[in-house]
C-alpha cells in the first residue's frame, strides 16, 4: 500500500511566516520534490531558510487489489 504524502513548506517573506503544503502520491515523490527544490529561498524571495519535510497523510494513494478469477477458480 502507498499513502499520499504532504510536502510541507515553511518560510518567511517580509517578516510574515507562511506555511503551505502540496499533496504527492508517495514518499518517494515527496523526497524527489525536496531534492529538486533545494534553492527555494531564491524562488520564494524568502527572508531566510525554507524548511521542507514530508508528512504521511494516512490516506491510501494506491493499494494492491485482488485479482478477479472466473467461477472455476
C-alpha positions in Angstrom: 0.0 0.0 0.0 1.1 3.5 -0.7 -0.1 6.7 1.0 -0.4 10.3 -0.1 2.3 12.5 1.4 2.2 16.2 2.0 5.2 18.2 1.1 5.1 20.7 3.9 6.9 24.0 3.2 7.5 26.7 5.8 9.2 30.1 5.2 9.0 33.8 5.9 8.6 36.8 3.5 9.0 40.3 4.8 8.6 39.0 8.3 5.4 37.1 7.7 5.5 33.3 8.4 4.0 31.2 5.7 3.2 27.5 5.8 1.8 25.6 2.8 1.7 22.0 1.5 1.4 20.1 -1.7 -0.1 16.6 -1.9 2.1 14.0 -3.6 1.3 10.3 -4.4 4.1 8.7 -2.5 7.0 9.2 -0.1 9.5 8.8 -3.0 7.8 11.6 -4.9 7.9 13.8 -1.9 11.7 13.2 -1.4 12.4 13.9 -5.0 10.4 17.2 -4.7 12.6 18.2 -1.8 15.9 17.4 -3.5 14.8 19.1 -6.8 13.8 22.3 -5.0 16.8 22.9 -2.7 17.1 26.6 -3.9 13.6 27.5 -2.7 14.8 30.6 -0.8 15.7 32.2 -4.2 12.3 31.2 -5.8 10.2 32.5 -2.9 12.4 35.5 -2.2 12.3 34.3 1.4 13.9 36.1 4.4 16.0 33.1 5.3 15.7 29.3 5.2 12.9 27.4 3.6 12.1 24.3 5.6 10.5 21.4 3.8 9.6 17.9 5.0 7.3 15.1 4.1 4.2 14.1 6.2 2.3 10.9 5.7 -1.4 11.6 5.4 -2.7 8.2 6.2 -4.9 8.3 3.0 -4.1 5.5 0.6 -3.0 6.6 -2.9 -2.7 3.0 -4.2 -3.4 -0.4 -2.8 -2.9 -3.9 -4.1 -6.1 -5.2 -5.4 -7.1 -8.9 -5.5 -7.2 -10.5 -9.0 -10.7 -11.5 -10.0 -11.0 -15.1 -11.0 -13.6 -17.0 -13.0 -16.2 -19.3 -11.5 -13.9 -22.3 -12.0 -11.2 -20.7 -9.9 
